[in-house]
Amino acid sequence: MRKLSIHTPEGVQDTLFEECHHKRLVESDVMNVFEGCGYFEVETPSYEYYDVFDGLDGIEAEKCFRFFDRQGRILTLRPDLTTPISRIMATKLENDGFPMRISYLGNAFRYEDVEKGGRQREFTQSGIELLNDPSSEADAEIIITTIKALLAAGLEEFKIEIGQVMFFRGLMEEAKIEKNLMAQIVDCINMKDGFGLNALLESIPLSAEKKEILNQITLASGGAELLDQLAEYPLNATSRGALSNLKEVYGIIEEYGFEKYVSIDLGMIQSLKYYTGITFKGFTYGVGFPICGGGRYDKLSKKFGAEISATGAAISISRLASSLYYQKKDYEKVREDVLIAYAENKRKEAIFLADTLRHDGYCVVMKKADAPDREYIAKREIPSAIFLLEDGRVELFDGTESEFTTYEELIKEEDIHPCDI
């Protein structure tokens, strides 16, 4: 029988030095952008009562890691971070009607099918939520802030696809399509299955023009010209309002000069019960899944006893870091800057010197050694080393040459004083 103590469970992984360092840099880049745009961080528990997520569209019960507390109540590891934020806003923050900006960074857990490849059961998300603002300006701000965060992390080639679920919903309202048939239509559109959609449309009491629109949004994508083209069709108020919202959002994105990163895709209509307006997903090279996504979800807060408009975005930190690695983006590598090796009788001097250099921002490691250990610094690729020898001499090494001096001369030359610490 395989010894499980030396393995990780399926769907989780260890993150080692270089990869972990890179991931932390990406997290920092993203969160710095969020804070600079006025989104301040909150933390939510890693697990909640299952009731928090029960019944939500897009969160399947069988994908939640559930367990019991001592009182027999069902708990679950959080499958997403947006829902707990909505709980916080509805129950713990003063809802004075003014817009509130929130950011977060943490791990979520879902029982994904890992055999499909690329999916993890534990993954890191960073995101933002803009609450109490139902405007197109808010929708655009979320998308623009997400683009800024991706650019700050070093990603250059990516595309944000933007949809609007109310456009499709308006078409379905007009035709009075029953739920089962609507679900089949949604599947065909999400899979870009034009042939399957045509077969379904034969039995739907829609005008030829409306059927043409449904066929068009299955494959069509583009910019403002696509919205202008669709606006020429006779549409009901719901669909026309969705187009107006999209056009306003796209126009704001153009004012920022970010239109090259976005495209309109009205065939993106997943999670009709959850989303209530703009939706979007971000894609890039080297990753088979979206690196970010989000949209407007004005109904979620009702679950927690409040009515708060909301729009938000989540970035998969793990996928973003992987895509940057795949695209060979340069990033600061983890490395020790200075080694201070010392004889036992020189420990006090070594401590003082190490603390001084650390105060100046260097990564300094200390090692007790009776003699210079060139093999160690070569193996660790340490660019500089200081050896405090037993006889009071100091040997300096910068990778190419070394020289001897005294401790007093070193302190004087580097202008190091006790007050520097």
N, C-alpha and C positions, 0 to 999 in steps of 0.2 A: 504493500500500500504506500502510495506517495506521501512523503512527509510534508504536511501542509505548512508547518511552521517556517519553512524557508521560502514560501511563495506568497505572492499577493493574490487576493481574490480577483476573479474576472471583472473587468471594467474599471479597475483602479490601478494606479502605477506609482512607483517611486520617481521622484524628480531629483536628479543628481546635480552636482556643483554648477557646471556651465549652464545647463538648461534652467536650473532654478534661479540662478543669477539673472539670466536673460528675462525670465518670466517676471521677476521682481521689477526689473527696469521697465518692462512694458506696462505693468500695473501702475508704476509711478508716473510714467508719461501720460497714461489715460486719466488717472485720478487728478493730476495737476491741471489738465485741461478742464475737467469737470468743475473743480474748485474755482478756477479762474473765471468760469462762466456763471458762478453763483450757486452751484450745486454742492451742498454741504453733506458730509457723510453721516450715515446712521448705520448701526449694526442690529441685526435681528438674530434670534436664536437659531442654532443649527437644526433644532427639531421643534415642532409645534404640535398642538392638538390636531388630529387628522381632520376635525371639523373645519379648520381654517381653509383647507383645500378641497374638501368633499363637494362634489357636484359641479366643479368649475370646468368649463369647456377647455379642452386642450390639455388637461391634467388627468390622465387615465389612472383609475384606482390601482390597477395591476402594476403600474410603473412606480408606485410609491413604496418606499421602504417603511413598513409599518411595524410597530411593536407596542408593548403595553407597559404602563407604569404599575406601581404596586397597588393602586386602587382599581386596576382593570380598565383604565381609560386608554383609548387608542391614540398613540403618538405616531408621528411620521417625520423622517428627515425631510427638510424642506426641498420640494422638487423645483421650486423657482424662488426668486427673491422679490418679485414685484408684488405678489399677494401679501406677504408679511408687511411690506411697506404700506399697502392700502389699509391693512389692519391698524397699523400705527397711526396713520393719518386720521382714520375714523374714530379712534378711541383714545389717543394720547396727545394729539396735537390740537391746538386751538384753531378751529376752522373759522377764521374771521373774514373769509371771502377773498382774501388777497392771494395771488399766486404764490405757491411754495415750491421751492426747488430742492430736491433730495438726490443724493448719490449713494451708492453702495458698492462694496467689494466683498465677495465671499464665495463659498463653495455651495453648490446645489447637488442633489442626489436623485437620480432616476434609474429605475431598473430597465435600462435599454438593452436591446438585442445587440450584444457586442460582436456577434458573428457577421453583422452587416458591414463592419469595418468603419473606423473613424469615430465611432461613438464610445463615450466613456460613461460610467455610472456615477462618477464623481467628477465635477468639472467646476472651474472657476469662472464666475461672471462678474463683470463690472457694469454698472448701469446708472441711468438717471431717470427721474420721474418729475414731471412738471404738473402740479396739481392746482385746481381752482382756476384754470384758464382754458375755456372752450374754443379759443380763436385759432384761425389758420396760422397766425404768428407763432403760437405755441407749438403747433405741429412742425412748422418749419424750423423753429429753434432746436427742437430735439434732433432732427435730421442733421442740421448744420453742426451742432455740437458733437454729434457722433462722427461726422466727417473730420472735424478738427482733431478729435482724439485719435482716429486711425492715422491721420497724417503725422501727428506728433509722435506716435509710436514708430514711425519710419515706413509705413505702408504707402506706396505710391500708386500702384495699379489695382484698382478695385472699382466695383460698381454697386450703387445702391438702387435697387428696384423698388419703386413706389406704387402702391395700389390704393384703392378706396372701396371698402366693402359695401358702402351704401349705394354705389352705382349699380352693382349686381342686384342688391336687395330691392332696389327700385324697380328693376326689370321684372323680378319675380313677383313683387307685390301687384304689379299691373296685370300679370297673367294669372294670378291667384294659384300658383303652383303648390301642390301638396308636398309635405316635408320629405317623403321618401324619394320622390322624383327630383326634388331640388338637390338632395344629397348626391344623387347620381350625376346630375349636371355639374355640381361642384367638383366631383371627382374627375370628370372628363376635362374640365377646364384646368384644374390644377395639374393634371398629367399631360396637358396640351394634346389631348386626344380629339382631333377634329372629326374623325370618322365616327367615333362613338357619340360625340355630341350631336352630329347631324341626324343620327338614327333616333336619338331621344327627342330632338326638336320636332320630328314628324308628328308626334302625338300631343304637342303643346299648342294651346290656342293663342299663339302669338302672331302678330303681323309679320309679313315678310321682312320688313325693315328691322324689327326687334330681333328676329332670328339672325339677320345679317350682322347685327351688333354683337350678339353672343358668339357667333362664329369668328368675328373680327377680334374680339378681346382674348380669344383663345391663343392667338399667335402674335397679335400686334403689340409692339412696344415702340417707344420713341420719346419725343419731347413735347413741347407746347403744341406743335403741329398736329399731333394725334388728338389732343383735347379739342382743338378747333374743329377737326374733322368730325369727331363724335358729337359735338355741340350742334351740328347741322341736322341731326336726326330729331324726330319728335319724341321727347322724353318727358316723363312725369317729374314732379317737383323733387322727389327724392333723388333720382338719378342726376337731374340737372344741378341740384345743390352739391352733390358729390363732385361733379366736374368743376364747379366753381371753386370748391375748396382745394381741389388738386391744382387748379390753375394759379390760385393765390400762393399756395405753398411753393410751387415751381418757380413762380416769379420772384419770391423772396430769395430762394436758393440762387437764382441767376444774379441777383444784386450782390451776393457774396462772391460771385465768380466761381461757384462750385458746380455749375450745371454739367460739366464734363464728367462728374462722378455719379450722376443720377440718370435714370431712365424711367418712364412711365410704363407700368405693366398692370392693366386693369384685370388681367386674368389671375392676379394674386389675391385669392378670396378665401383663404383658409381661416378657420376659427370664426365663423360668422356670428356665433353667440357671444364670443369674448370681445372681439373688436367692434367698434362702433363708428369708425371713420377711416382715417389714413392708416395704412399698414406699410411696412417696408422690410426688406432683407438686404444684407450686404454680402457680396461674393468677391473672391479673389482667386489667384492662381495657387495651385498646390494643395488646396483643401477642398474636399468633396462635399462640404456642408457649409451653410451660411456662417459667416464670422460674426454677424450682428443681426439684430432684428428688433422690431417694435411696432408701435402704433398707438392709436387712441382707444381707450377702454373705459368709457364713462360709466358703465354699469357695475363695475367690480365692487365699488365701495358700498353698494346697497347691501351686500352680503354682511357687512359689519355695522349696519344701522345708520349709514350716512349717504348723502348724495353729493359726490364730489367728482367734477370732471377731471380727467387724467389722461396724460399721454406720456409715453416713455420709450426707452431704448435699453437694450442689453447687449454687451459685447462679450463674446466668448474669448477670454484671455488666453486660454490654452490654444485655441485654433488660430488666434491672431499671432501668437508667438511662433507657432508651427509654420504659418504662412511666411513670416519674416525670415525664418531659418531657410525655408525652401527657396525663397527669392534671394537668398545670400545677402541680406542686409547686414551692414557692419554694425556691431554693437560692442560696447566695452566688455572685455573678458574679465573673468574673475582671476585675480593674481595678487600675490603678496608683493608689496613694494620694496620692503626692506627686511632683511634678516639681521637680528642682533644676536650673535653667539658670544657666550661669556664664560670665563673661568669662574669657579665657585666664589672666589674672593672678590669678584668684580660684579656680583649680582646687583648691588645697590646702584652702581653707576649705570648698569644696563637698564634697570627699571626707570631711572630718571631720564635717560636718553630715549627709551621707547615711548614713555608718556609724552615727552616733548614733541617727538615726531608725529605721534598720533593726534596731538592737539593741532598740528599743522595739516592734518588731513591724510596722512600716509597710513597704509595698511602695514603694520609692523608685527612680525612674529619673533618670539624669543626662544632661544635654545641653549641649554647648558652644554658646553663643549670644551674640552681641554685643548683642542687645536682646531685651526680652520678646517671646515668640512666642505671642500669644493664639490664633492660628489653630490651632496645634499642640495646646494644651491643650483647646480646644473640640472638635477632631476626635477626640481620644483620650478625651474625657470625664473628664479628670483633675480631681478636686475641689479640690486645693490645689497651688499652685506657689510656689516661691521663686526669685527672680531675683537673682543676685549680680552687680551691675553693676561695670563697670571702674573707676568713680570712687569705689567703696567703699560706695555706697548699696545697700540691699536693698529690692526690691519684693515685697510679699506679695500673693498673689491666691487668693481662696477661691471663685471662680465668680461672685460677685456684685459684689465691690468689691476694690480694691487700695489699698495704702498703702505709703509709703516709711519705712524706718528704716535704721539702720546695722547692720553685722554684729555689732558689740559689743553693741548694744542687743538684738538678736535672741537672742544667746547668753544674755544676762543674763535676759531676759524668760522664756525657755523653761527657764531653770535647767539649761543644758547645760554639762557639764564634761568634760574629757578622760577622766576616770576612768569616765565613763558608758559608754564604748565597750567 
